[in-house]
Each structure stands twice: as C-alpha cells, then as structure tokens.
Amino acid sequence: MGGLNSVGNQMNALYFSATGTTRKIVTGIAEKLSENMTGKAEIKNLDFSLPEARNRMRKISPKTNSDCTDYKLCASVCPMGSIDSGDVTKITGICI
C-alpha cells in the first residue's frame, strides 16, 4: 500500500512495504513526478512498515482552521473520516 502527496517543493512518498516492492514502486513514481514539477521536489520517504513510523502516524491530525471556506471537500475526501462535515474546523479522529 502506498501513496503520494506534495506540499510546496516537497513530495511525501508514504508506503507500507514488508518486502520492499511497494517502496520501489512508490518512490519511483515520486521521482518521475518530481522531474515534471517546476524545480525538482525534495522527496521524503515515510515507511510505515517500521513500528516507529506507525506510532508517529497516530499523533498526526488533519490541519483545519478558521480560514476555511467551509466548502467541505476536505471532509468528503478524508480517508479516515476525521474531519467533521458539520463543522470542518472540528477534528474527530486521526490522520493517515
């Protein structure tokens, strides 16, 4: 299982890879995407197959604030359902 996200000039490659295959695929995709960005992005690997990474993940929460336009897109796409759709400034769970 793996995924990518980018913030500014940094791309996060997140994966759970017991055998290393998913890591190779996700980091390869990240490298190709980075080449197509304006200014090569820094790639940060987040290997959730390691226990310390999974423990760190439990402490992460979605970022919302009072500047939100209440469009509710964040609540509808949050894979953990951690953003309250009635009030998107309220966080009800953890973030992956």
Residue pairs with C-beta under 8 A, 6 or more apart in sequence:
1 15
1 16
1 22
2 13
2 14
2 15
2 16
2 17
2 22
2 23
2 25
2 26
3 14
3 15
3 26
4 11
4 12
4 13
4 14
4 26
4 29
4 30
4 33
5 11
5 12
5 14
6 12
6 33
6 37
6 41
9 37
9 39
9 41
9 42
10 41
10 42
10 43
10 44
11 30
11 33
11 34
11 37
11 41
11 42
11 43
11 44
12 43
12 44
12 46
13 26
13 27
13 29
13 30
13 43
13 44
13 45
13 46
14 26
14 46
14 48
14 96
15 22
15 23
15 26
15 27
15 45
15 46
15 47
15 48
15 49
16 22
16 47
16 48
16 49
17 23
17 24
17 26
17 47
17 49
18 49
23 45
23 47
27 43
27 45
30 43
31 43
33 41
34 40
34 41
34 43
46 53
47 53
48 54
48 57
57 94
57 95
57 96
58 94
60 94
60 95
60 96
61 82
61 91
61 93
61 94
61 95
62 74
62 78
62 82
62 83
62 91
62 95
64 74
64 83
64 88
64 89
64 90
64 91
65 89
66 89
68 74
68 88
68 89
70 88
72 85
72 88
74 83
74 88
75 83
75 84
75 85
75 88
76 85
78 95
79 96
80 93
80 94
80 95
80 96
81 92
81 93
82 91
82 92
82 93
82 94
82 95
83 90
83 91
83 92
84 90
84 91
84 92
